[in-house]
Amino acid sequence: MADDIRTPRVLDVLAAAEPWEVPAEWIAGVRARLQAWAGDPHSLRPLRGDAFPDFVKGTPAAVWFTHQVAPLLTGWIPVLHGDYADISSHLTHDFHRSATRLGGSGHVIYTAPTDWHLQAIAGARGFREAGRKQALQLSRDVVSQFVDAPPMAARAAALTAAFDRALTDRQSAHLHMTGEYEEIVSYWRNDALKDSERAVLPELAGPTAALRYSLNAIRDAHARLLMTTPDEYAGDFAQLMAELILATRLRGIPQSVATILGSATQDVEKALSDIHRTFSAQTWFGHVHQWLSRAIRHDQADLARTWGAAAARVSIHLAGVLNKGAWPEPEVPDLTSLFRVLDRERWSMETAAGADQATSLSDAWHTVHDEPATGSAASGGELDEPLPAPVDFSENPLAELDSLIGLESVKDAVRRMVAEVKTNLRRTELGLPSHERARHMVFVGKPGTAKTTIARLLSRIYHQLGVLEKGHVVEVDRSDLVGSSVGTTAPMTAGKFRDALGGVLFVDEAYTLVPENTPGDYGLEAVATILKLMEDHRNDCIVIVAGYHREMQRFMESNTGLQSRFPKLLSFSEYDTDQLVAIFELQARQKGMIYGEEVLDKVRSVIPPAPRGHNFGNGRFIRNILEEAISNQATRLSTRNPDSLTERDLRELIPIDVKPPTSMRAEDYLLQKPGT
């Protein structure tokens, strides 16, 4: 992700009331302070490069400590989202060289031991007294950088005040300079904080205090959310705890939790007994998502945020992550879906307020989504609300690639291919030897996972780069290439290949050309013909063969010339339920349709649960749902006077329009055995 501090970006802390648009000057100010520390000859000794490989050799300890504490100053086990979700890497950009960057549409959960604020002090425990005092001062100075950053301000101010007392009080300063680390930890857990500071830094009192805080927070958030947004599926606190325990795949209440719950443990045990046989994590996640979505739509986004953050925190405790246990899978609640709803709410508000045009690719995508339509309603008056314009990426295939749901590994592979082409074009301009590789590819994946879509985008991208003359795609299967008698296959195959010159020949279900246990099949001749034409027209056509993973492996092993001529393999994963819903959103916007959250809830309900059948259509299934919804909308509107229909009427889908596609209903998929 490009890191341009001139453009404001959002840091969204789930537990906060609203996202923070991070000022560019604030980022620049922190970076300047880190550079000043790097240039200070009297600063604490720099990090050892072998111990911290992600940091530049000689990085000052203050920079490393900034990287460690920045996200944790937003809360205990915080959930961060937005372009600045990886806030640490953005601030330490000049020193941190990790290959991984987070942000954009994703989220990240930060965890740490409860003595996270003492890491610089712990690192200096073997130093002389002056060095240990310097580590204490450094800790204070680093934390104080964040007192003017809204998501971190309260915790940073409280911790800075505590550090100031530790520095000025003779006894505590002496402890930090000469005492054992365990003594310092005990001081911070018992004596360092005032009550008001402990309220915003509860975990500093130790693991038990942190767990007690997390349980109290979810109890309070659950009660308040039930009061403002009643829900038929959301039970009391005991039922919620039982659901969280089962969702985290535990069989009973951990002893540490039972100790804190006290007499309430019996209620949780009864709830566990009542629901454990019928509990379905997937069904519960769906109910939670719908509940939180309704709360957000009814102006209770702050409570939904608080509940989501508290539930995520408790699930981390229950799973034992803080004690090196396995990460809860899936996350509780479904944070990806929750942030999608929150983002949609924020973007709609920004659009209504006339927000400035976004400059990043992801922001541009949402700007296109939410740009008000021009014109008047059918009745002749102005629209009562601006409607989003249909999405058009006809002139920008790379932007269309970026807009696709999921497919991160595929997108990354395409970007690398584009970079390779651009680099070789520049080498040619400078008279240097080119390092070209064959561009033919193997696509593996189930139906409806965007294999054909990516092939079309690649053809357009290569055409824009000047690699392909036409940039079209000729899609073929066995019936287009294999004849029914001797002497007909080679001419048919050659004809289709000639049609694809200047573009892409996309062979779907290529494995059908070499059926098992049929050594004399004409399909072998089609394969041989394609291989010869690929050699004769090396730079005039790109051949992409596609199909299921297992069958394509057999296909590639059927001819020794195949593997050498297809150097690239792209694997297309199945979509999860949230991605399928997001695909519905994308396709609906591309068709100019508008919808509410209730429509997305209905779409979610007709998607069959995983594991899905071997032939489940993925994106095609969603396309059928959308086309069926548009057809149902037309039927619904046909009973009205055409002259009374406004633009909104013609573009808006409502829940009753969404039904399983009649070509193959959702329940049919449930009867299919899952494939591999």
N, C-alpha and C positions, 0 to 999 in steps of 0.2 A: 504494500500500500504506500502510495506516495506520501511524503511527510512535508507538507507545505504549511508553515506556521502563519502564512499571510491570510489563510482562509479559515474563518471560525468553524469549529467542529463541536459535536455534542459529546459530553460525557454523561451517561445516564446510569445513575446508581439506583437500583431497584427500590431500595428502602427509602429513597428521597421522594419528596412530593412531586418533583418535576425534573426533567433533564437540565443540565447546565451547558449553555453554549460557551465553550471555553474561549476567552479572549486570546487573540494571537499574541498580544503584548505580555500576557501572563506567562505563557509558554516561553517566550523569548527571555523574560526576566529570570525565570528559574534556570534556564540553560546558561544564561550569563553568569549567575552565581556559581553554578557548577564549574564553569570554565575558570572562574576566579580561584576556586579552591584548587583546581588542577595546577594553576600557576603559582600557588603559594608555597614557597620552599619550606615553610614551617608547619605545613599541614601534616596530619597523621600519615604515617608511612603508607605508600600505595599498595594495592592488592598484588598478590603474586599471580602472574599470568597462568601458571599451571593449575592453580586452585580455582580460578574463575575464568574458564575458557571463553565464555560469552562476552567478556569485557576486554577492551584494549589493554595491552600490557602497560602498567604504570597508572591505571585508573585510580584516583584518590578514593580513600575509604568513604568520604562524604557522598561521592557519586553513587557508590554501591549501596550505601545505606538509604539514600533517596529512592533508589530503585526498589528497595525492599519495603519501605514503609508507605510509599505514596498510596497504593490501593487500600491498604489496611487502615489508613486514616479516614476512609469513607465509611467504615463500619466493621463489625465483627463478622467474619465470613461474608464479605460483601459480594454482590452480584453486579457486575459492571457490563455495560452495553454501549454501543455507539462507536463512532470513529475513534474516540479516545478510551475505549475499553482497556486497551493496553497502555494506560497512562504512564506507567514506569518507563517503558521503552521510548515513548515520545519525549519524555523529559531528559532521559540520559542518551538521547540519540547520538551524540558525538562520541560516546564511550562504549555503548552496548551494541554488540554485533551478532545478536542471535539471528538465526535463519528464520525463525518463526515470528510472525506479526499477527496480532489479533485486532479485531475491530470491525467496523462496517455493520453488517446485519447480524453478526454473531454476538455472543456474550461470553463472559468468563467469570468463574467463581474463584475467589482467592481464599486460601486457608493458610494458617500459620500456627505455631505453638503460642500459648498465652504470654510468653515472654518476648514476643516479636520486637517490642520497642527497645529491648536491651541487647540487640544483636551486635551493635558496634562496641558496647561495653564488654560483652562476652568475648569478642575478638581481641580485646586489648588486655585480657586478664593476665597475660604473661609479661606485660610491659612494666616499666618502672612507674613510680607514682605520677610523675609528670605526664607520661603517655596515657595513663588511665584517666587522669583528670581531663586530658584533652579529648578522650573518647566520650566522656560525659558531656563536655561542652559541645562537641560535634553533634551528638545526638540531639541536644537541645536546639542547635542552630538549624539542623536539617528539618526537624519537625516544625519549627517556626516559619518555614517557607510557605506553609499551607494555611496559615491563619486567615488569609484573605481569599481562599478558594471555598465557595459555598458548600460543596459536598463534604469537605474535610474540616471546615472552620471550627466547629464545636469541639471535635476530638483533638485537633491540633492545638487549639488554645488551652484546653485542659491539660494536655500532656506537656506543653511548653511551660505552663505554670508549675507543674510538678517537678520538671527538670530544673527550673529556676530555684525552687526551694532546696533541691538536692545539692545544687552548686553553692548556695549561700549559707546553708546551715552547716556549721563546722562538723558536727557529729556525722551527718549523712554524707558529706563530702569526703570525710576521712574513711568512711565505710567503703565508698566507691573506689578510693585510691589504694586501700590496703586489705579490704575484706575478701573472703572467699565469695565466689560467684553465687553459691546457694544462699549466702547471707544477704546479698544484694537482692536476689529474687524475693526472698522473704520480706525484705523491707518494702518492696514495691507492692507486694500482695496485701500487706497488712497496714502499713503506715504512710506510704508516699502520697496517697490521694485523699482529697477532701470528699465528702459525700456527694457534692454536686459534680465533681470530676469523675467519681466512680460510676455515677449514673450514665455517663456517656462513654466510659471506658470499662465496661463491666468485666471483660475477659482478663484484664490485668490482675484481677484478684485470684486468678487461677482457674484450672479446668472445671472444678465443681461450680464455681460462681458463673462461669461462662455457660455451662449447661443449664443452670437454674435460670439465667437471663433468657436463654433461647426458649425454654419451655414456657416461661411466663409471657414472653412476647407473642408466641403463637396462640396461647390461651386468650390473651387480650384481643389480638387481631381477629381471631375467629368469632369471638362474642360480638365485637363491634360490626364486623361484616355481616353477620347473621341479622343484626338489628336493622341495618340499612338496606340489605338486599336478601330477603328471605329466600330459602331454596329448599325444595322438597327432598333433595338427596343429602344435603349437608346436615349432619347430626350434631350432637353436642361435642364438647371437648374430648370426652372419653372415646367416642366413636372416631373422631378425627385422629387421635393418637393411635388407635387400633389400625386405622387405614394407613397412616404413615409407617407404622411398624411393618405391616404386611407388604406395603409398596416397596419398602427397603429390603424385603425378603428375609426378615427376621421371623422367628417362630414364637418369640415371647418378648417380654419387657426386659431390657437390660437392667442389671442391678443398680447401676448408677442413676438411671432414670427413675426406677421404683423408689429409691431412697429420697429423691427430691419430690416426687409426687405424693409420697406419704399415703394417707388414707384413700386418695383418689386412684391409687393403683388398682384397688378392687374393681372400680368402675371400668377401668381400661381392660382388665382381665375379662370381665363379663362381656364387654363389647367385642373383644377378640374371639371369645367363644361363640358369640352370636353370628359373626360375619365371616369367620375364616374359611368356612367351607364354600361359600358362594362368592367370595371376594374376587373380583377381576380387576387387576391393576389398570388395564387399558380402559375398561368402562369407567372406573373411578377417575382416571385422568381426563377423560372426555367430559364427565360431569363437572369436575373442578374447572376445566377450561371454560365451559359454558357459563358457569356461575361467575367467574372472574370477568368474563366478557360482558355479561349483563351489568355487573357493578360498574365497569368502565363506561358503558353506554349511558348509565344513569348517574353520571357525574360523581362516581365514587372511586375514581382511579387511584387516589392516594391510599384508600383502604385496600384496594386490590394489590397495590404495590407492597404495602406493609405485610399483608397476608402472604404473598408470594415469597418475599424475602425471608420471613420468619419460617415458613414451611421448608424452604430450601436449606436454611440453617439447621433446623432440627433434623432433617434427613441426613445431613453431613455428620452430625453428632451420632445419630442412630447407626449409621453405616460404619462408624469407627474410623473414618478417614483421618481424623486428627491423631489416631494411634496407628497409622499406616494400614488401615483397612482398605478394602476395595471401594472404589467410587460407586455411589448408588446408580444403578442402571435400570430404568431410565431416571432422569432427574425429576424430583418432586418439588413443585409442580412442573408441567411442561413449559419451561422457561422460553423456549424458542417461540412457541405459539403465543405466550403471554406478551412477549416483547413485540411480536408482529401486530397484535391488537393495539398496544400502547403507541407504537409508531404510527399506525394508521390514524389513530385519534389525534396525535400531534401534528401529522402532516395536514390533516383536514383543517385543523385550527390555524396552522400557518398559512394555508391557502386562503382561508376566509379573511385573515388579517392582512393579506397582500404581502406575504413574506418575500424577501429578496430572492433572486434567482440563485439556485445552488450551482456550485462550480465543479464538485467532484462527480465522477461518473455515476456513483450510486445516488447522489443527491439529484443529479440531472434526470435520472430515471424516475424518481418520485415527483420531480417537478413536471415532467411530461405527463405523468399519471394524473396529477391534480390541477393541471392548467385549466382555468375556466374556459368553457366553450363560449363562442360568440354567437350572436343571432338572437332570434325571438322565439317564443313558444308558438305552437300552431294557432293559438287563438289570437295572435297578433300582439300580445303584451310581452314584457320582458320576463325572463325566467325568474322565479322567486328565489332560486339558489343557483350559483354557478355549478355547471356539470363538468366533470372531468372529460378532457378530450381523448379520443381514441389514440392508442399508441402506434407510432409509425417509425420503424427502424430500417426502412427500405434503403436508405443511403448510408447506413452505419452498421454493418454486420458485426463489428467488434462490440458495439454497444448492445446489440441484440444478444450476442453471446453472453455478455456480462449480466444481462437481465434474466437469463434462464435460471430456473430453480434448481438448486443442487448442482451435481456434476462438477464439483470443485476440481477433482483430479483431471477430468477431461478438459475443463477450461484452462487449467494450468498447462496441460500438454499443448493445447492449441496456441496459447500465448508464446510458449517456447518455440514452436514451429514458426510463428510469425517473426519472432526475434531472429531466428536462424536465417530466414529468407532476407530480412532487412540487412543483416550483417553481411551476407554473401553478396547482395546487390552493391553494397558499399565497397566491398573488396574488389568487385569487378570494375567499379568506377575508378578505383585507384590503381588498376592494373595488377592487383594481387591475385594469387591463385584462389579459386573458390573451393569451399569444403562442402560441396553439395552431397546430400544423401537422397536416395530414392524416396519419393513422397507417398508411395503407395502405403495403404494402411489396412489393419484388421480391426474391426469394431466387434466387441463381444458384449452381449447383454440380452436381457429379456425383451419382449415386444413392448413398444411404447416408452422406451427409456431415452428417446431423443436421438437415436443413432442417425436416422435420416435427416433430422433437423441439423445436426452438427455437420453432416456431409454437405448440405446445401450452404450452410454458413461458410464452411471452409472453401467451397468453390467460389463464393462471392468475395471472400477475403483475398484469395490468391489472384482473383481477377483484378481487384483493386491494386494489388502489389505488382501487377504486370507479369505474373508467372503463368497464368492461364489466359488464353486469348478471349474466350467467351464467358467463362464462369458459370456455365449451366451444369445441370446434373441429369444424367440419363439413368433412370432406375430400372433395373432388370431383375428377373429371377430365372429359375430353371426353364420355365416355359418360353422365355424370350431367347434363350441361347441354344437349347438342345432340340434337334429335330427328331422326327419319328422314324427316319429311315437312313440308310447309309448315304453319306455325301451331303446331307442337309445341315448338319450341325456347324461345321466350320464356316460356311457362308453366313448363316444366321448370326453367329457370334461376331464375325468380322464386321457385319453390317451394324450391329449395335455399338461395337467399339468405334467405328468411323463416326457414328452419330455423336459419340461422346468426345471426340477430339476437340481440344480447346477447353475442356471442362473435366467433369468427374463421371466415371462409370461406377455406379453403386450397385453391387451385386448382393441382393438381400437373400438370406438363407442359402449362402454359398455352399454350405455342406451338402445340399441336395444334389449338387453336381457330381458328387462321388458317393453314391449310396453304398451302404455296407453290403458285402457279400455279392456284389454284381460286377465282377472284373471287366466285363465287356460293355459296360454301360456307355452310351454316347456322351454322357456328361464329362468323361475323362478327356474326350476330344475338345470339348469346349474349354476346359482348363488349359490344355496344351496350347490352344489357339490364343487364348488371352495372354499367356506367358510370352509367346512369340511376338504378339503385337505390342506388349509392354516394352519389349526390347527394341523393336523397330521404331517406336514412337515414344522414346524415353522421356522427352520433355513436353510432349503434346497432350498428355492425358494422365490423370491420377485415377488409379483404380482402388476402390474401397470394397472389401469383402466383409460381410456382416452376418451375425447369427448368434445362437446360444453358445455359452462358454465351452461346454463339453464337446458339442458337435463341431465347433470351429477348430478345436484342438485336433480332432480326427481329420478334418479337412486339410489343415496345414501339414499334417504328417503324410498325406496321401501322395504328395509329389515333392521330390527333393528340391525342385526349383522354387517352390512357394516361399519357404522361409527366408531365403536370401533376397527375394524381391519385395517382401513386405516387412521392412525393418521396424515399423511402428505398430504398436498394439494399444488401443484405447479401450478401457473397461468401463462399461456403463452400469452403475449400480441401480437396484430397484429404489423406488421412492417410498419414503415412509408416509404416514397419513398426513402429517403437517405439510410436507412438500407437495403432496397431491392437492391439498386444499389451496396452497399457494399457486400451483399451476392453474387451477380453476380461476383464481383471481387474475393471473396474468393473461390467460386466454380471453377472459371476459372483457378485460380492459382493451385488449387488441381488437375486439369486436365492437368496442364502443359502448358496452353495457355497464350499468351501475347497479349496486346491490348494497345491502346492509349486512351487519354481522349475523343476523338471523339466517340469511341465505347460506353463509359459510358454515354455520352450525348444521344446517340441513344437508349440505354437501358432505360434511364429515360423517353424518349418520348413515349415508348410503354407500360409503366406501367400505368394502369388506375388511374385517380385521386381519392382521397378519397371524400366521403365515398364509400368503395368498397362493392361488393355484399357479402351476407352471406356465400357463398361458394367460395369466392376468394381464390386462392391457396397459396398466400404468397410465401414462399420459393419454393414450387413446381412450381408455375408459373415461377419464375426466373430460376429454373432448366430446365424447358421446353424451355425458351428463349435461354439458353446457349446451350442446346442440338440441338436446331434448328439452332443456329448460326454455330455450328461445322459442322452440316450437310450441311448448305449452303456454308461453306468454302470448304468442300470436293467437292461439285458440281462446285464451281468456279475454283478450282485447277485442276479438271479433264480434262479441255480443254488444259492444258499445257503438255509438254513433262515431264514424271515422272523423268527422269535423271537430269532435270534442277532445280528441287525443292530442296531448301536448308532447313535446320532445321528451320530457321526463317519463311520461307514460310509455313511450315507445322504446325507451332505453333501460327502464328499471325492471329488474327481476325481483320477485318476492318469493318467500319460502314455498308457497304452494306450487310454484313453477318447477321446483327441483324434485325430480323423481329418478329412480334407477332407469338407465337407458333400456328401451324396449327390445333392442337388438340382443341384449343379454343382461338380465337383471342381476342385481348384486347378489341375491341369494344363490344364483346359479354358481357363482364363483366359490361360495362357501362349500359346495359339494365337491370341488376339485381338490385333489391331493397336492400339497405343496411340492414344488419341483426344486431343482438344485441349480 
